[in-house]
Amino acid sequence: MALHTPKGHKETAQAMVIMGDGAYASAASDDKALKVWELKTGGVCMNGRAPQRHPGLVITGDGALVLSASYGKTLEVETKDSAGRTTFSADSSVLACAAAPDGETIVAGDALGCVHFLRLEMARRC
């Protein structure tokens, strides 16, 4: 049984994730759009754009941040309300990412086999 089927992307949805508490879902697409939906209503609560396609996507446990790994050699970190954004640059495509429960420690893996351990210093607004 389908709960909601929103029209969210113009091209292939490439990476999807549901937040740990099940309140939000996020999808990244070949159209370079990044969206977060509230699962209860199916409504979009964040519309973002990224310069490249995203092979990896994560929502932090509290739903405040969306992390998106990019073929464009970046890891994008954006607040759910699109009020803040920061970018980490790597030497190759960033293919995967994860966030620790503290919402500040991030791990990203790239195509050269490097694993980057990062500490987020962005002010949270959610």
C-alpha positions as CSV (number, residue, x, y, z in Angstrom):
1,M,0.0,0.0,0.0
2,A,1.5,3.3,-1.1
3,L,1.3,6.1,1.6
4,H,2.4,8.9,-0.8
5,T,3.8,9.2,-4.3
6,P,5.0,12.7,-4.7
7,K,6.5,14.0,-8.0
8,G,9.8,15.1,-6.7
9,H,12.4,14.8,-9.4
10,K,12.8,15.3,-13.1
11,E,15.4,12.6,-13.5
12,T,16.4,9.3,-11.9
13,A,16.3,9.2,-8.1
14,Q,19.8,8.0,-7.3
15,A,20.2,7.9,-3.5
16,M,17.5,7.7,-0.8
17,V,17.5,7.6,3.0
18,I,15.0,7.6,5.8
19,M,15.9,9.2,9.0
20,G,16.3,6.9,12.0
21,D,13.1,7.9,13.7
22,G,11.1,7.5,10.5
23,A,9.9,11.1,10.3
24,Y,11.7,12.2,7.2
25,A,13.0,10.8,3.9
26,S,15.4,12.3,1.5
27,A,16.2,11.7,-2.1
28,A,18.9,12.9,-4.5
29,S,18.6,12.7,-8.2
30,D,20.4,13.0,-11.5
31,D,18.7,16.3,-11.9
32,K,21.0,17.6,-9.1
33,A,18.0,18.2,-6.8
34,L,18.1,17.2,-3.2
35,K,14.7,17.0,-1.4
36,V,13.5,16.1,2.1
37,W,9.9,14.9,2.6
38,E,8.0,14.6,5.8
39,L,6.8,11.0,5.7
40,K,3.5,11.6,7.6
41,T,2.2,14.1,5.1
42,G,4.3,13.5,2.0
43,G,5.1,17.2,1.9
44,V,8.4,18.6,0.9
45,C,10.2,20.4,3.8
46,M,13.5,21.1,2.0
47,N,14.4,21.8,-1.6
48,G,18.1,21.9,-2.3
49,R,20.5,21.9,-5.3
50,A,23.9,20.4,-5.7
51,P,26.5,21.1,-8.3
52,Q,26.9,17.3,-9.1
53,R,25.0,14.0,-8.8
54,H,25.0,12.3,-5.4
55,P,25.8,8.6,-4.9
56,G,25.5,8.8,-1.2
57,L,22.9,10.5,1.1
58,V,22.5,10.7,4.9
59,I,20.1,12.5,7.2
60,T,21.3,13.1,10.8
61,G,19.4,11.3,13.5
62,D,17.7,14.5,14.6
63,G,16.7,15.4,11.0
64,A,18.5,18.7,11.1
65,L,21.2,18.0,8.5
66,V,21.3,16.4,5.1
67,L,24.7,15.1,3.9
68,S,25.2,14.3,0.2
69,A,28.3,12.7,-1.3
70,S,29.0,13.9,-4.8
71,Y,30.8,12.7,-8.0
72,G,32.0,16.3,-8.2
73,K,34.6,15.6,-5.4
74,T,32.5,17.2,-2.6
75,L,30.5,16.4,0.4
76,E,27.6,18.9,0.8
77,V,26.1,19.5,4.2
78,E,22.9,21.4,4.3
79,T,20.4,22.2,7.1
80,K,16.9,20.9,6.6
81,D,15.5,24.4,6.3
82,S,18.2,25.3,3.7
83,A,19.4,28.1,5.9
84,G,23.0,26.9,6.1
85,R,25.3,25.0,3.8
86,T,28.9,23.9,3.9
87,T,31.1,22.0,1.5
88,F,34.1,19.7,2.0
89,S,36.3,19.1,-1.1
90,A,38.2,15.9,-1.7
91,D,40.7,14.8,-4.4
92,S,38.2,12.4,-6.0
93,S,34.5,11.6,-6.1
94,V,33.0,11.3,-2.7
95,L,31.0,8.0,-2.9
96,A,29.7,7.5,0.7
97,C,29.1,9.4,3.9
98,A,27.9,8.8,7.4
99,A,27.1,10.9,10.5
100,A,27.7,10.0,14.1
101,P,24.8,10.3,16.6
102,D,26.3,13.6,17.9
103,G,25.4,15.2,14.5
104,E,28.8,16.8,14.3
105,T,31.2,14.0,13.4
106,I,31.1,12.9,9.8
107,V,32.9,10.2,7.8
108,A,33.2,10.3,4.0
109,G,34.8,7.8,1.6
110,D,36.2,8.7,-1.8
111,A,37.1,7.0,-5.0
112,L,40.8,7.0,-4.2
113,G,40.1,4.9,-1.1
114,C,40.6,7.7,1.4
115,V,38.4,7.9,4.5
116,H,37.9,11.5,5.7
117,F,36.9,12.1,9.4
118,L,35.3,15.5,9.7
119,R,34.0,17.7,12.5
120,L,31.1,19.9,11.5
121,E,31.4,23.5,12.8
122,M,28.3,24.9,11.1
123,A,25.7,26.6,13.2
124,R,22.4,24.6,13.3
125,R,19.2,26.4,12.8
126,C,16.7,23.5,12.9
